[in-house]
Amino acid sequence: MRLGISQYLQFCGNMAFILYSSTTIYRPGFRAWNRPDERHEDDFGVIGPAATHRYTGPLIVLIGPNTYSTAEDFLVSVDYVDRAVLVGSQTAGSTGQPLRVDLPGGGNFRVVTVRCTYPDGKEFVGIGIDPDINVTRTRQDVIAGYDRVLA
């Protein structure tokens, strides 16, 4: 199942998966010289649960606007197979892999360089992942030092 432009994730039963990565090596001069793009490929094989010490009980994952990058990649996996209850608020919607571009005058901006989706094609980059149970913190919560998500 395709996870993104350069990553493939295939679920095999109880949360086991095969991870394969294929990424174009960025060499702008190659196109000018009519040379084909080169690719870097990794095959990490099958990753699955341990035969012993496997936790099969309920799983609750706390999420919010500071949840991004690898944490969202993890959430895609557990959300797609309904393995966990997601509690909190919508995630940031960024898988990372930024390309930083410096601007004149000292500023900069970043652009995500990888397109990732759920295995079924559902988008989350630029959107975020919604919780199963939405819990919104209020200004009063912050002032009082009260964490509504943990309550």
OpenMM code with the backbone's topology and positions (N, CA, C; nanometers):
from openmm import Vec3, app, unit

residues = "MET ARG LEU GLY ILE SER GLN TYR LEU GLN PHE CYS GLY ASN MET ALA PHE ILE LEU TYR SER SER THR THR ILE TYR ARG PRO GLY PHE ARG ALA TRP ASN ARG PRO ASP GLU ARG HIS GLU ASP ASP PHE GLY VAL ILE GLY PRO ALA ALA THR HIS ARG TYR THR GLY PRO LEU ILE VAL LEU ILE GLY PRO ASN THR TYR SER THR ALA GLU ASP PHE LEU VAL SER VAL ASP TYR VAL ASP ARG ALA VAL LEU VAL GLY SER GLN THR ALA GLY SER THR GLY GLN PRO LEU ARG VAL ASP LEU PRO GLY GLY GLY ASN PHE ARG VAL VAL THR VAL ARG CYS THR TYR PRO ASP GLY LYS GLU PHE VAL GLY ILE GLY ILE ASP PRO ASP ILE ASN VAL THR ARG THR ARG GLN ASP VAL ILE ALA GLY TYR ASP ARG VAL LEU ALA".split()
positions = [
    Vec3(0.0846, -0.1173, 0.0000),
    Vec3(0.0000, 0.0000, 0.0000),
    Vec3(0.0888, 0.1230, 0.0000),
    Vec3(0.0570, 0.2198, -0.0787),
    Vec3(0.1428, 0.3358, -0.0928),
    Vec3(0.1184, 0.4345, 0.0204),
    Vec3(0.2245, 0.4710, 0.0939),
    Vec3(0.2153, 0.5694, 0.2011),
    Vec3(0.2512, 0.7075, 0.1494),
    Vec3(0.3394, 0.7171, 0.0569),
    Vec3(0.3791, 0.8468, 0.0046),
    Vec3(0.4516, 0.8293, -0.1261),
    Vec3(0.5066, 0.9362, -0.1768),
    Vec3(0.5775, 0.9296, -0.3033),
    Vec3(0.6944, 0.8323, -0.2933),
    Vec3(0.7643, 0.8305, -0.1784),
    Vec3(0.8842, 0.7486, -0.1720),
    Vec3(0.8815, 0.6437, -0.0612),
    Vec3(0.7703, 0.6261, 0.0059),
    Vec3(0.7652, 0.5254, 0.1108),
    Vec3(0.6447, 0.4357, 0.0894),
    Vec3(0.6648, 0.3052, 0.1114),
    Vec3(0.5581, 0.2088, 0.0965),
    Vec3(0.5426, 0.1325, 0.2258),
    Vec3(0.4195, 0.1156, 0.2684),
    Vec3(0.3921, 0.0474, 0.3931),
    Vec3(0.2859, -0.0569, 0.3668),
    Vec3(0.3145, -0.1820, 0.3966),
    Vec3(0.2178, -0.2887, 0.3755),
    Vec3(0.1885, -0.3532, 0.5095),
    Vec3(0.0636, -0.3421, 0.5549),
    Vec3(0.0246, -0.4022, 0.6815),
    Vec3(0.0001, -0.5509, 0.6615),
    Vec3(0.0516, -0.6307, 0.7526),
    Vec3(0.0386, -0.7762, 0.7453),
    Vec3(-0.0192, -0.8260, 0.8766),
    Vec3(-0.1493, -0.8284, 0.8915),
    Vec3(-0.2118, -0.8800, 1.0135),
    Vec3(-0.1991, -0.7851, 1.1303),
    Vec3(-0.1446, -0.8358, 1.2385),
    Vec3(-0.1430, -0.7656, 1.3661),
    Vec3(-0.0327, -0.6606, 1.3727),
    Vec3(-0.0477, -0.5534, 1.3004),
    Vec3(0.0425, -0.4388, 1.3039),
    Vec3(0.1822, -0.4673, 1.2507),
    Vec3(0.2059, -0.5787, 1.1865),
    Vec3(0.3357, -0.6005, 1.1227),
    Vec3(0.3350, -0.5265, 0.9901),
    Vec3(0.4495, -0.4780, 0.9470),
    Vec3(0.4529, -0.4117, 0.8178),
    Vec3(0.5893, -0.4270, 0.7532),
    Vec3(0.5889, -0.4040, 0.6239),
    Vec3(0.7118, -0.4066, 0.5448),
    Vec3(0.7388, -0.2631, 0.5033),
    Vec3(0.8572, -0.2141, 0.5314),
    Vec3(0.8904, -0.0766, 0.4983),
    Vec3(0.9952, -0.0751, 0.3879),
    Vec3(0.9639, -0.0052, 0.2815),
    Vec3(1.0538, 0.0095, 0.1676),
    Vec3(1.0589, 0.1579, 0.1342),
    Vec3(1.1756, 0.2097, 0.1108),
    Vec3(1.1912, 0.3511, 0.0814),
    Vec3(1.2701, 0.3666, -0.0477),
    Vec3(1.2216, 0.4521, -0.1355),
    Vec3(1.2908, 0.4821, -0.2595),
    Vec3(1.2824, 0.6331, -0.2815),
    Vec3(1.3965, 0.6991, -0.2837),
    Vec3(1.4001, 0.8444, -0.2887),
    Vec3(1.4891, 0.8911, -0.4037),
    Vec3(1.4420, 0.9892, -0.4781),
    Vec3(1.5232, 1.0485, -0.5838),
    Vec3(1.6347, 1.1306, -0.5212),
    Vec3(1.7577, 1.1113, -0.5673),
    Vec3(1.8710, 1.1906, -0.5206),
    Vec3(1.8672, 1.3226, -0.5977),
    Vec3(1.8595, 1.4326, -0.5255),
    Vec3(1.8433, 1.5643, -0.5872),
    Vec3(1.9768, 1.6168, -0.6393),
    Vec3(1.9911, 1.6143, -0.7713),
    Vec3(2.1097, 1.6687, -0.8370),
    Vec3(2.0621, 1.7498, -0.9582),
    Vec3(2.0402, 1.8800, -0.9357),
    Vec3(1.9816, 1.9621, -1.0430),
    Vec3(2.0597, 1.9602, -1.1736),
    Vec3(2.1917, 1.9456, -1.1640),
    Vec3(2.2723, 1.9468, -1.2859),
    Vec3(2.2445, 1.8290, -1.3773),
    Vec3(2.1970, 1.7176, -1.3217),
    Vec3(2.1719, 1.5983, -1.4032),
    Vec3(2.0740, 1.6269, -1.5169),
    Vec3(1.9707, 1.7026, -1.4890),
    Vec3(1.8726, 1.7314, -1.5944),
    Vec3(1.9341, 1.8185, -1.7035),
    Vec3(2.0168, 1.9140, -1.6624),
    Vec3(2.0822, 2.0009, -1.7604),
    Vec3(2.1777, 1.9220, -1.8483),
    Vec3(2.2355, 1.8149, -1.7941),
    Vec3(2.3300, 1.7325, -1.8684),
    Vec3(2.2623, 1.6129, -1.9345),
    Vec3(2.1290, 1.6095, -1.9329),
    Vec3(2.0505, 1.4999, -1.9898),
    Vec3(2.0872, 1.3645, -1.9289),
    Vec3(2.1179, 1.3643, -1.7989),
    Vec3(2.1453, 1.2396, -1.7276),
    Vec3(2.0208, 1.2008, -1.6491),
    Vec3(1.9912, 1.0737, -1.6391),
    Vec3(1.8721, 1.0317, -1.5633),
    Vec3(1.8921, 1.0532, -1.4128),
    Vec3(1.7814, 1.0750, -1.3430),
    Vec3(1.7857, 1.0864, -1.1980),
    Vec3(1.8342, 0.9550, -1.1380),
    Vec3(1.9069, 0.9651, -1.0283),
    Vec3(1.9484, 0.8466, -0.9544),
    Vec3(1.8556, 0.8311, -0.8345),
    Vec3(1.8434, 0.7076, -0.7863),
    Vec3(1.7563, 0.6807, -0.6726),
    Vec3(1.8342, 0.6119, -0.5622),
    Vec3(1.7965, 0.6419, -0.4398),
    Vec3(1.8496, 0.5734, -0.3227),
    Vec3(1.7383, 0.4832, -0.2711),
    Vec3(1.7679, 0.3547, -0.2538),
    Vec3(1.6651, 0.2600, -0.2123),
    Vec3(1.7092, 0.1834, -0.0887),
    Vec3(1.6146, 0.1639, 0.0031),
    Vec3(1.6366, 0.0847, 0.1236),
    Vec3(1.5216, -0.0133, 0.1378),
    Vec3(1.5524, -0.1347, 0.1766),
    Vec3(1.4512, -0.2347, 0.2075),
    Vec3(1.4760, -0.2796, 0.3507),
    Vec3(1.3903, -0.2349, 0.4410),
    Vec3(1.4093, -0.2624, 0.5824),
    Vec3(1.3474, -0.3953, 0.6246),
    Vec3(1.2774, -0.4612, 0.5340),
    Vec3(1.2192, -0.5913, 0.5640),
    Vec3(1.0929, -0.5827, 0.6474),
    Vec3(1.0565, -0.6954, 0.7052),
    Vec3(0.9329, -0.7041, 0.7836),
    Vec3(0.9609, -0.6626, 0.9271),
    Vec3(0.8781, -0.5743, 0.9761),
    Vec3(0.8840, -0.5327, 1.1157),
    Vec3(0.7511, -0.5729, 1.1764),
    Vec3(0.7539, -0.6490, 1.2850),
    Vec3(0.6297, -0.6960, 1.3443),
    Vec3(0.6391, -0.7039, 1.4945),
    Vec3(0.5291, -0.7364, 1.5579),
    Vec3(0.5280, -0.7442, 1.7032),
    Vec3(0.6102, -0.8626, 1.7535),
    Vec3(0.6664, -0.8473, 1.8713),
    Vec3(0.7419, -0.9560, 1.9336),
    Vec3(0.6468, -1.0700, 1.9684),
    Vec3(0.6972, -1.1913, 1.9618),
    Vec3(0.6136, -1.3078, 1.9951),
    Vec3(0.5781, -1.3098, 2.1436),
    Vec3(0.6644, -1.2528, 2.2263),
    Vec3(0.6370, -1.2434, 2.3693),
    Vec3(0.6344, -1.0967, 2.4086),
    Vec3(0.5842, -1.0681, 2.5243),
    Vec3(0.5788, -0.9307, 2.5760),
    Vec3(0.4982, -0.8385, 2.4851),
    Vec3(0.3935, -0.8903, 2.4283),
    Vec3(0.3087, -0.8116, 2.3387),
    Vec3(0.1935, -0.7513, 2.4195),
    Vec3(0.1756, -0.6198, 2.4096),
    Vec3(0.0655, -0.5531, 2.4783),
    Vec3(-0.0568, -0.5552, 2.3873),
    Vec3(-0.1636, -0.6156, 2.4337),
    Vec3(-0.2854, -0.6266, 2.3516),
    Vec3(-0.4032, -0.5536, 2.4142),
    Vec3(-0.3791, -0.4828, 2.5234),
    Vec3(-0.4872, -0.4105, 2.5907),
    Vec3(-0.5221, -0.2816, 2.5194),
    Vec3(-0.6104, -0.2035, 2.5816),
    Vec3(-0.6507, -0.0761, 2.5221),
    Vec3(-0.5320, 0.0190, 2.5087),
    Vec3(-0.5339, 0.0981, 2.4047),
    Vec3(-0.4264, 0.1936, 2.3804),
    Vec3(-0.4884, 0.3304, 2.3554),
    Vec3(-0.4479, 0.4278, 2.4346),
    Vec3(-0.4951, 0.5657, 2.4193),
    Vec3(-0.3739, 0.6511, 2.3879),
    Vec3(-0.3848, 0.7327, 2.2835),
    Vec3(-0.2750, 0.8208, 2.2434),
    Vec3(-0.3237, 0.9642, 2.2542),
    Vec3(-0.2497, 1.0460, 2.3299),
    Vec3(-0.2826, 1.1874, 2.3449),
    Vec3(-0.2187, 1.2645, 2.2311),
    Vec3(-0.3000, 1.3476, 2.1637),
    Vec3(-0.2514, 1.4228, 2.0474),
    Vec3(-0.2922, 1.5684, 2.0589),
    Vec3(-0.2258, 1.6533, 1.9831),
    Vec3(-0.2598, 1.7951, 1.9813),
    Vec3(-0.1831, 1.8671, 1.8725),
    Vec3(-0.1895, 2.0007, 1.8734),
    Vec3(-0.1269, 2.0788, 1.7666),
    Vec3(0.0255, 2.0713, 1.7643),
    Vec3(0.0867, 2.0246, 1.8715),
    Vec3(0.2319, 2.0058, 1.8725),
    Vec3(0.2718, 1.8643, 1.8340),
    Vec3(0.1767, 1.7852, 1.7869),
    Vec3(0.2053, 1.6504, 1.7381),
    Vec3(0.2291, 1.6606, 1.5875),
    Vec3(0.3510, 1.6276, 1.5451),
    Vec3(0.3852, 1.6377, 1.4029),
    Vec3(0.5038, 1.5476, 1.3732),
    Vec3(0.5449, 1.5444, 1.2500),
    Vec3(0.6611, 1.4695, 1.2041),
    Vec3(0.6428, 1.3192, 1.2279),
    Vec3(0.7413, 1.2554, 1.2866),
    Vec3(0.7363, 1.1102, 1.3055),
    Vec3(0.6172, 1.0685, 1.3903),
    Vec3(0.5770, 1.1531, 1.4853),
    Vec3(0.4606, 1.1200, 1.5683),
    Vec3(0.3356, 1.1049, 1.4827),
    Vec3(0.3197, 1.1893, 1.3807),
    Vec3(0.2041, 1.1747, 1.2920),
    Vec3(0.2173, 1.0513, 1.2030),
    Vec3(0.3373, 1.0178, 1.1628),
    Vec3(0.3571, 0.8945, 1.0863),
    Vec3(0.3123, 0.7741, 1.1687),
    Vec3(0.3465, 0.7742, 1.2973),
    Vec3(0.3017, 0.6680, 1.3880),
    Vec3(0.1494, 0.6679, 1.3995),
    Vec3(0.0894, 0.7861, 1.4144),
    Vec3(-0.0565, 0.7952, 1.4286),
    Vec3(-0.1293, 0.7405, 1.3064),
    Vec3(-0.0748, 0.7649, 1.1885),
    Vec3(-0.1371, 0.7118, 1.0668),
    Vec3(-0.1510, 0.5605, 1.0789),
    Vec3(-0.0461, 0.4954, 1.1272),
    Vec3(-0.0493, 0.3497, 1.1400),
    Vec3(-0.1547, 0.3036, 1.2391),
    Vec3(-0.1532, 0.3593, 1.3598),
    Vec3(-0.2484, 0.3114, 1.4614),
    Vec3(-0.3914, 0.3555, 1.4317),
    Vec3(-0.4072, 0.4703, 1.3672),
    Vec3(-0.5417, 0.5175, 1.3318),
    Vec3(-0.6003, 0.4339, 1.2186),
    Vec3(-0.5192, 0.4024, 1.1197),
    Vec3(-0.5677, 0.3291, 1.0025),
    Vec3(-0.6195, 0.1899, 1.0383),
    Vec3(-0.5548, 0.1259, 1.1347),
    Vec3(-0.5971, -0.0094, 1.1730),
    Vec3(-0.6826, -0.0091, 1.3000),
    Vec3(-0.7282, 0.1089, 1.3422),
    Vec3(-0.8124, 0.1219, 1.4618),
    Vec3(-0.7502, 0.0563, 1.5843),
    Vec3(-0.6204, 0.0742, 1.6048),
    Vec3(-0.5525, 0.0117, 1.7181),
    Vec3(-0.5575, 0.0979, 1.8432),
    Vec3(-0.5817, 0.2284, 1.8301),
    Vec3(-0.5783, 0.3183, 1.9452),
    Vec3(-0.6949, 0.4168, 1.9394),
    Vec3(-0.7268, 0.4707, 2.0559),
    Vec3(-0.8218, 0.5815, 2.0657),
    Vec3(-0.7382, 0.7081, 2.0748),
    Vec3(-0.7599, 0.8009, 1.9824),
    Vec3(-0.6859, 0.9263, 1.9798),
    Vec3(-0.7645, 1.0307, 2.0578),
    Vec3(-0.7003, 1.0917, 2.1576),
    Vec3(-0.7669, 1.1868, 2.2468),
    Vec3(-0.6910, 1.3183, 2.2459),
    Vec3(-0.7622, 1.4287, 2.2335),
    Vec3(-0.7013, 1.5612, 2.2379),
    Vec3(-0.7580, 1.6496, 2.1299),
    Vec3(-0.6684, 1.7127, 2.0536),
    Vec3(-0.7116, 1.8002, 1.9451),
    Vec3(-0.6311, 1.7684, 1.8189),
    Vec3(-0.6732, 1.8281, 1.7095),
    Vec3(-0.6145, 1.7991, 1.5783),
    Vec3(-0.4630, 1.8211, 1.5791),
    Vec3(-0.3911, 1.7327, 1.5097),
    Vec3(-0.2455, 1.7426, 1.5011),
    Vec3(-0.2038, 1.8511, 1.4022),
    Vec3(-0.0727, 1.8746, 1.3930),
    Vec3(-0.0188, 1.9836, 1.3112),
    Vec3(-0.0314, 1.9601, 1.1612),
    Vec3(-0.0279, 1.8358, 1.1174),
    Vec3(-0.0404, 1.8090, 0.9742),
    Vec3(0.0887, 1.8277, 0.8973),
    Vec3(0.2017, 1.7884, 0.9565),
    Vec3(0.3293, 1.8002, 0.8869),
    Vec3(0.4157, 1.6795, 0.9195),
    Vec3(0.4621, 1.6096, 0.8167),
    Vec3(0.5452, 1.4922, 0.8401),
    Vec3(0.6925, 1.5265, 0.8510),
    Vec3(0.7257, 1.6503, 0.8344),
    Vec3(0.8667, 1.6865, 0.8398),
    Vec3(0.9293, 1.6801, 0.7029),
    Vec3(1.0548, 1.6400, 0.6964),
    Vec3(1.1332, 1.6380, 0.5733),
    Vec3(1.1324, 1.7761, 0.5065),
    Vec3(1.1581, 1.8843, 0.5851),
    Vec3(1.1493, 2.0182, 0.5259),
    Vec3(1.2721, 2.0546, 0.4430),
    Vec3(1.2478, 2.1334, 0.3422),
    Vec3(1.3545, 2.1975, 0.2665),
    Vec3(1.3536, 2.3437, 0.3113),
    Vec3(1.4610, 2.3882, 0.3720),
    Vec3(1.4702, 2.5255, 0.4222),
    Vec3(1.5298, 2.6141, 0.3141),
    Vec3(1.4640, 2.7271, 0.2893),
    Vec3(1.5102, 2.8222, 0.1889),
    Vec3(1.5324, 2.9564, 0.2591),
    Vec3(1.6558, 3.0063, 0.2533),
    Vec3(1.6867, 3.1364, 0.3116),
    Vec3(1.6384, 3.2471, 0.2190),
    Vec3(1.5859, 3.3528, 0.2791),
    Vec3(1.5347, 3.4674, 0.2050),
    Vec3(1.6267, 3.5872, 0.2245),
    Vec3(1.6275, 3.6785, 0.1280),
    Vec3(1.7052, 3.8023, 0.1464),
    Vec3(1.6560, 3.8755, 0.2715),
    Vec3(1.7475, 3.9333, 0.3473),
    Vec3(1.7094, 4.0067, 0.4663),
    Vec3(1.7078, 3.9212, 0.5916),
    Vec3(1.7431, 3.7915, 0.5790),
    Vec3(1.7568, 3.7083, 0.6978),
    Vec3(1.6413, 3.6151, 0.7287),
    Vec3(1.5328, 3.6237, 0.6584),
    Vec3(1.4209, 3.5324, 0.6836),
    Vec3(1.4412, 3.3988, 0.6143),
    Vec3(1.3507, 3.3075, 0.6377),
    Vec3(1.3547, 3.1788, 0.5686),
    Vec3(1.2154, 3.1190, 0.5693),
    Vec3(1.1963, 3.0190, 0.4860),
    Vec3(1.0732, 2.9420, 0.4877),
    Vec3(1.1068, 2.7962, 0.4651),
    Vec3(1.0138, 2.7101, 0.5023),
    Vec3(1.0334, 2.5663, 0.4847),
    Vec3(0.9174, 2.5096, 0.4033),
    Vec3(0.9516, 2.4130, 0.3197),
    Vec3(0.8529, 2.3447, 0.2375),
    Vec3(0.8676, 2.1947, 0.2631),
    Vec3(0.7561, 2.1272, 0.2902),
    Vec3(0.7604, 1.9826, 0.3071),
    Vec3(0.7974, 1.9203, 0.1738),
    Vec3(0.8909, 1.8254, 0.1759),
    Vec3(0.9420, 1.7699, 0.0511),
    Vec3(0.8913, 1.6293, 0.0200),
    Vec3(0.8090, 1.5738, 0.1086),
    Vec3(0.7578, 1.4382, 0.0893),
    Vec3(0.6062, 1.4411, 0.0996),
    Vec3(0.5389, 1.3755, 0.0087),
    Vec3(0.3931, 1.3647, 0.0161),
    Vec3(0.3591, 1.2314, 0.0811),
    Vec3(0.2975, 1.2387, 0.1979),
    Vec3(0.2578, 1.1183, 0.2701),
    Vec3(0.1068, 1.1178, 0.2873),
    Vec3(0.0477, 1.0005, 0.2816),
    Vec3(-0.0952, 0.9840, 0.3008),
    Vec3(-0.1183, 0.8580, 0.3834),
    Vec3(-0.2429, 0.8393, 0.4252),
    Vec3(-0.2821, 0.7101, 0.4816),
    Vec3(-0.2680, 0.6061, 0.3700),
    Vec3(-0.2578, 0.4777, 0.4035),
    Vec3(-0.2466, 0.3755, 0.2995),
    Vec3(-0.3594, 0.3796, 0.1962),
    Vec3(-0.4780, 0.4289, 0.2366),
    Vec3(-0.5905, 0.4363, 0.1422),
    Vec3(-0.5934, 0.5675, 0.0640),
    Vec3(-0.4904, 0.6520, 0.0817),
    Vec3(-0.4830, 0.7781, 0.0084),
    Vec3(-0.5361, 0.8989, 0.0831),
    Vec3(-0.5945, 0.8801, 0.1999),
    Vec3(-0.6477, 0.9916, 0.2789),
    Vec3(-0.5342, 1.0873, 0.3141),
    Vec3(-0.5564, 1.2152, 0.2900),
    Vec3(-0.4549, 1.3177, 0.3157),
    Vec3(-0.4542, 1.3585, 0.4634),
    Vec3(-0.3366, 1.3894, 0.5160),
    Vec3(-0.3273, 1.4495, 0.6493),
    Vec3(-0.2237, 1.5616, 0.6544),
    Vec3(-0.1333, 1.5681, 0.5573),
    Vec3(-0.0348, 1.6754, 0.5527),
    Vec3(-0.1070, 1.8051, 0.5171),
    Vec3(-0.0855, 1.9083, 0.5979),
    Vec3(-0.1531, 2.0361, 0.5775),
    Vec3(-0.2936, 2.0377, 0.6340),
    Vec3(-0.3389, 1.9249, 0.6868),
    Vec3(-0.4745, 1.9124, 0.7405),
    Vec3(-0.4694, 1.8755, 0.8884),
    Vec3(-0.3903, 1.7746, 0.9205),
    Vec3(-0.3831, 1.7221, 1.0563),
    Vec3(-0.4657, 1.5956, 1.0695),
    Vec3(-0.4462, 1.5280, 1.1812),
    Vec3(-0.5207, 1.4059, 1.2123),
    Vec3(-0.6177, 1.4389, 1.3239),
    Vec3(-0.7448, 1.4093, 1.3022),
    Vec3(-0.8479, 1.4398, 1.4014),
    Vec3(-0.8513, 1.3345, 1.5113),
    Vec3(-0.8760, 1.3788, 1.6353),
    Vec3(-0.8879, 1.2824, 1.7445),
    Vec3(-1.0226, 1.2107, 1.7390),
    Vec3(-1.0279, 1.0929, 1.8017),
    Vec3(-1.1559, 1.0239, 1.8181),
    Vec3(-1.2386, 1.0941, 1.9250),
    Vec3(-1.1705, 1.1445, 2.0279),
    Vec3(-1.2353, 1.2198, 2.1356),
    Vec3(-1.1700, 1.3569, 2.1405),
    Vec3(-1.2449, 1.4600, 2.1015),
    Vec3(-1.1920, 1.5954, 2.0952),
    Vec3(-1.1992, 1.6606, 2.2326),
    Vec3(-1.0856, 1.7081, 2.2819),
    Vec3(-1.0790, 1.7779, 2.4104),
    Vec3(-1.0092, 1.9102, 2.3851),
    Vec3(-1.0776, 2.0197, 2.4117),
    Vec3(-1.0238, 2.1524, 2.3853),
    Vec3(-0.9848, 2.2204, 2.5152),
    Vec3(-0.8615, 2.2659, 2.5231),
    Vec3(-0.8161, 2.3419, 2.6406),
    Vec3(-0.8679, 2.4838, 2.6314),
    Vec3(-0.9019, 2.5396, 2.7449),
    Vec3(-0.9488, 2.6782, 2.7494),
    Vec3(-0.8408, 2.7670, 2.8115),
    Vec3(-0.8584, 2.8953, 2.7983),
    Vec3(-0.7667, 2.9908, 2.8594),
    Vec3(-0.7650, 2.9707, 3.0111),
    Vec3(-0.8831, 2.9471, 3.0673),
    Vec3(-0.8919, 2.9251, 3.2115),
    Vec3(-0.8127, 2.8004, 3.2530),
    Vec3(-0.8146, 2.6965, 3.1703),
    Vec3(-0.7362, 2.5757, 3.1986),
    Vec3(-0.5874, 2.6098, 3.2087),
    Vec3(-0.5383, 2.6870, 3.1143),
    Vec3(-0.3966, 2.7222, 3.1110),
    Vec3(-0.3595, 2.8059, 3.2327),
    Vec3(-0.4418, 2.9057, 3.2636),
    Vec3(-0.4158, 2.9927, 3.3795),
    Vec3(-0.4132, 2.9112, 3.5085),
    Vec3(-0.5064, 2.8161, 3.5204),
    Vec3(-0.5168, 2.7348, 3.6417),
    Vec3(-0.4166, 2.6193, 3.6454),
    Vec3(-0.3430, 2.5988, 3.5349),
    Vec3(-0.2496, 2.4872, 3.5294),
    Vec3(-0.3210, 2.3530, 3.5203),
    Vec3(-0.4413, 2.3537, 3.4658),
    Vec3(-0.5253, 2.2339, 3.4571),
    Vec3(-0.5113, 2.1721, 3.3180),
    Vec3(-0.4790, 2.0448, 3.3112),
    Vec3(-0.4661, 1.9761, 3.1829),
    Vec3(-0.5923, 1.8948, 3.1582),
    Vec3(-0.6811, 1.9498, 3.0787),
    Vec3(-0.8103, 1.8867, 3.0503),
    Vec3(-0.7943, 1.7525, 2.9778),
    Vec3(-0.6896, 1.7402, 2.8982),
    Vec3(-0.6696, 1.6145, 2.8232),
    Vec3(-0.6364, 1.5006, 2.9187),
    Vec3(-0.5573, 1.5279, 3.0209),
    Vec3(-0.5204, 1.4234, 3.1177),
    Vec3(-0.6278, 1.3981, 3.2224),
    Vec3(-0.7227, 1.4881, 3.2341),
    Vec3(-0.8265, 1.4738, 3.3393),
    Vec3(-0.9237, 1.3624, 3.3094),
] * unit.nanometer
topology = app.Topology()
chain = topology.addChain("A")
for resn in residues:
    res = topology.addResidue(resn, chain)
    for name in ("N", "CA", "C"):
        topology.addAtom(name, app.Element.getBySymbol(name[0]), res)
